[in-house]
Amino acid sequence: MVYGDTSQDRVQALRSVNKGIPNSAVLLSTPDEILHVYTMVDPETQKEVVMWEDILQAFDNAVQVRNKTRS
């Protein structure tokens, strides 16, 4: 996990959200609720990815990833 200034690093912001909550009901997050993990570049697609192991290190009970929810 990453703390502090992340403006120059390849990182992805993550936060925990209960999977039973619909996207429309997700409240705005506070800076204390957001964690940053390092991303890696996939050698085949050249896209940045987050390793599942890094997500589990940040959120040990994670079961899925949501994309494009309210921040």
Biotite code that builds the C-alpha atoms (Angstrom):
import biotite.structure as struc

atoms = struc.array([
    struc.Atom([0.000, 0.000, 0.000], chain_id="A", res_id=1, res_name="MET", atom_name="CA", element="C"),
    struc.Atom([1.009, 3.561, -0.581], chain_id="A", res_id=2, res_name="VAL", atom_name="CA", element="C"),
    struc.Atom([0.642, 6.534, 1.731], chain_id="A", res_id=3, res_name="TYR", atom_name="CA", element="C"),
    struc.Atom([1.367, 10.210, 1.190], chain_id="A", res_id=4, res_name="GLY", atom_name="CA", element="C"),
    struc.Atom([1.982, 11.932, -2.143], chain_id="A", res_id=5, res_name="ASP", atom_name="CA", element="C"),
    struc.Atom([1.043, 9.594, -4.979], chain_id="A", res_id=6, res_name="THR", atom_name="CA", element="C"),
    struc.Atom([1.049, 12.127, -7.815], chain_id="A", res_id=7, res_name="SER", atom_name="CA", element="C"),
    struc.Atom([4.139, 10.689, -9.530], chain_id="A", res_id=8, res_name="GLN", atom_name="CA", element="C"),
    struc.Atom([3.585, 6.988, -8.833], chain_id="A", res_id=9, res_name="ASP", atom_name="CA", element="C"),
    struc.Atom([1.499, 4.466, -10.743], chain_id="A", res_id=10, res_name="ARG", atom_name="CA", element="C"),
    struc.Atom([-1.196, 3.834, -8.191], chain_id="A", res_id=11, res_name="VAL", atom_name="CA", element="C"),
    struc.Atom([-4.886, 3.028, -8.032], chain_id="A", res_id=12, res_name="GLN", atom_name="CA", element="C"),
    struc.Atom([-7.195, 4.454, -5.404], chain_id="A", res_id=13, res_name="ALA", atom_name="CA", element="C"),
    struc.Atom([-9.328, 1.835, -3.661], chain_id="A", res_id=14, res_name="LEU", atom_name="CA", element="C"),
    struc.Atom([-11.912, 1.854, -0.921], chain_id="A", res_id=15, res_name="ARG", atom_name="CA", element="C"),
    struc.Atom([-14.134, -0.688, 0.735], chain_id="A", res_id=16, res_name="SER", atom_name="CA", element="C"),
    struc.Atom([-17.826, -0.761, -0.162], chain_id="A", res_id=17, res_name="VAL", atom_name="CA", element="C"),
    struc.Atom([-20.399, -3.288, 1.019], chain_id="A", res_id=18, res_name="ASN", atom_name="CA", element="C"),
    struc.Atom([-21.304, -5.427, -2.010], chain_id="A", res_id=19, res_name="LYS", atom_name="CA", element="C"),
    struc.Atom([-24.990, -5.303, -1.071], chain_id="A", res_id=20, res_name="GLY", atom_name="CA", element="C"),
    struc.Atom([-25.185, -1.555, -1.664], chain_id="A", res_id=21, res_name="ILE", atom_name="CA", element="C"),
    struc.Atom([-26.251, -0.474, -5.175], chain_id="A", res_id=22, res_name="PRO", atom_name="CA", element="C"),
    struc.Atom([-23.991, 2.005, -6.963], chain_id="A", res_id=23, res_name="ASN", atom_name="CA", element="C"),
    struc.Atom([-26.598, 4.747, -6.646], chain_id="A", res_id=24, res_name="SER", atom_name="CA", element="C"),
    struc.Atom([-26.549, 4.470, -2.841], chain_id="A", res_id=25, res_name="ALA", atom_name="CA", element="C"),
    struc.Atom([-22.769, 4.650, -2.381], chain_id="A", res_id=26, res_name="VAL", atom_name="CA", element="C"),
    struc.Atom([-21.892, 7.770, -0.411], chain_id="A", res_id=27, res_name="LEU", atom_name="CA", element="C"),
    struc.Atom([-18.995, 10.090, -1.187], chain_id="A", res_id=28, res_name="LEU", atom_name="CA", element="C"),
    struc.Atom([-15.804, 8.887, 0.441], chain_id="A", res_id=29, res_name="SER", atom_name="CA", element="C"),
    struc.Atom([-13.473, 10.722, 2.759], chain_id="A", res_id=30, res_name="THR", atom_name="CA", element="C"),
    struc.Atom([-9.690, 10.726, 2.236], chain_id="A", res_id=31, res_name="PRO", atom_name="CA", element="C"),
    struc.Atom([-9.341, 8.411, 5.252], chain_id="A", res_id=32, res_name="ASP", atom_name="CA", element="C"),
    struc.Atom([-11.442, 5.744, 3.490], chain_id="A", res_id=33, res_name="GLU", atom_name="CA", element="C"),
    struc.Atom([-9.255, 5.663, 0.377], chain_id="A", res_id=34, res_name="ILE", atom_name="CA", element="C"),
    struc.Atom([-6.170, 3.456, 0.091], chain_id="A", res_id=35, res_name="LEU", atom_name="CA", element="C"),
    struc.Atom([-3.708, 3.518, -2.792], chain_id="A", res_id=36, res_name="HIS", atom_name="CA", element="C"),
    struc.Atom([-1.995, 0.421, -4.175], chain_id="A", res_id=37, res_name="VAL", atom_name="CA", element="C"),
    struc.Atom([0.734, 0.248, -6.789], chain_id="A", res_id=38, res_name="TYR", atom_name="CA", element="C"),
    struc.Atom([-0.222, -0.803, -10.298], chain_id="A", res_id=39, res_name="THR", atom_name="CA", element="C"),
    struc.Atom([1.801, -2.873, -12.728], chain_id="A", res_id=40, res_name="MET", atom_name="CA", element="C"),
    struc.Atom([1.857, -2.726, -16.519], chain_id="A", res_id=41, res_name="VAL", atom_name="CA", element="C"),
    struc.Atom([0.601, -5.906, -18.171], chain_id="A", res_id=42, res_name="ASP", atom_name="CA", element="C"),
    struc.Atom([3.298, -6.922, -20.671], chain_id="A", res_id=43, res_name="PRO", atom_name="CA", element="C"),
    struc.Atom([0.774, -8.069, -23.306], chain_id="A", res_id=44, res_name="GLU", atom_name="CA", element="C"),
    struc.Atom([-1.811, -5.277, -23.181], chain_id="A", res_id=45, res_name="THR", atom_name="CA", element="C"),
    struc.Atom([0.427, -2.473, -21.856], chain_id="A", res_id=46, res_name="GLN", atom_name="CA", element="C"),
    struc.Atom([-2.440, -1.484, -19.536], chain_id="A", res_id=47, res_name="LYS", atom_name="CA", element="C"),
    struc.Atom([-2.039, -0.754, -15.848], chain_id="A", res_id=48, res_name="GLU", atom_name="CA", element="C"),
    struc.Atom([-3.427, -3.489, -13.612], chain_id="A", res_id=49, res_name="VAL", atom_name="CA", element="C"),
    struc.Atom([-3.832, -4.046, -9.890], chain_id="A", res_id=50, res_name="VAL", atom_name="CA", element="C"),
    struc.Atom([-2.836, -7.453, -8.580], chain_id="A", res_id=51, res_name="MET", atom_name="CA", element="C"),
    struc.Atom([-5.555, -9.275, -6.613], chain_id="A", res_id=52, res_name="TRP", atom_name="CA", element="C"),
    struc.Atom([-2.997, -10.071, -3.894], chain_id="A", res_id=53, res_name="GLU", atom_name="CA", element="C"),
    struc.Atom([-2.487, -6.320, -3.372], chain_id="A", res_id=54, res_name="ASP", atom_name="CA", element="C"),
    struc.Atom([-6.237, -5.815, -3.042], chain_id="A", res_id=55, res_name="ILE", atom_name="CA", element="C"),
    struc.Atom([-6.399, -8.604, -0.455], chain_id="A", res_id=56, res_name="LEU", atom_name="CA", element="C"),
    struc.Atom([-3.532, -7.034, 1.460], chain_id="A", res_id=57, res_name="GLN", atom_name="CA", element="C"),
    struc.Atom([-5.525, -3.807, 1.687], chain_id="A", res_id=58, res_name="ALA", atom_name="CA", element="C"),
    struc.Atom([-8.923, -5.469, 2.213], chain_id="A", res_id=59, res_name="PHE", atom_name="CA", element="C"),
    struc.Atom([-8.562, -8.984, 3.597], chain_id="A", res_id=60, res_name="ASP", atom_name="CA", element="C"),
    struc.Atom([-12.242, -9.875, 3.082], chain_id="A", res_id=61, res_name="ASN", atom_name="CA", element="C"),
    struc.Atom([-12.521, -8.587, -0.498], chain_id="A", res_id=62, res_name="ALA", atom_name="CA", element="C"),
    struc.Atom([-14.659, -10.714, -2.803], chain_id="A", res_id=63, res_name="VAL", atom_name="CA", element="C"),
    struc.Atom([-15.081, -8.501, -5.879], chain_id="A", res_id=64, res_name="GLN", atom_name="CA", element="C"),
    struc.Atom([-14.004, -5.275, -7.515], chain_id="A", res_id=65, res_name="VAL", atom_name="CA", element="C"),
    struc.Atom([-16.387, -2.521, -8.605], chain_id="A", res_id=66, res_name="ARG", atom_name="CA", element="C"),
    struc.Atom([-15.548, 0.004, -11.258], chain_id="A", res_id=67, res_name="ASN", atom_name="CA", element="C"),
    struc.Atom([-16.943, 3.481, -11.933], chain_id="A", res_id=68, res_name="LYS", atom_name="CA", element="C"),
    struc.Atom([-18.798, 3.964, -8.666], chain_id="A", res_id=69, res_name="THR", atom_name="CA", element="C"),
    struc.Atom([-19.074, 7.383, -7.078], chain_id="A", res_id=70, res_name="ARG", atom_name="CA", element="C"),
    struc.Atom([-15.896, 8.514, -5.348], chain_id="A", res_id=71, res_name="SER", atom_name="CA", element="C"),
])
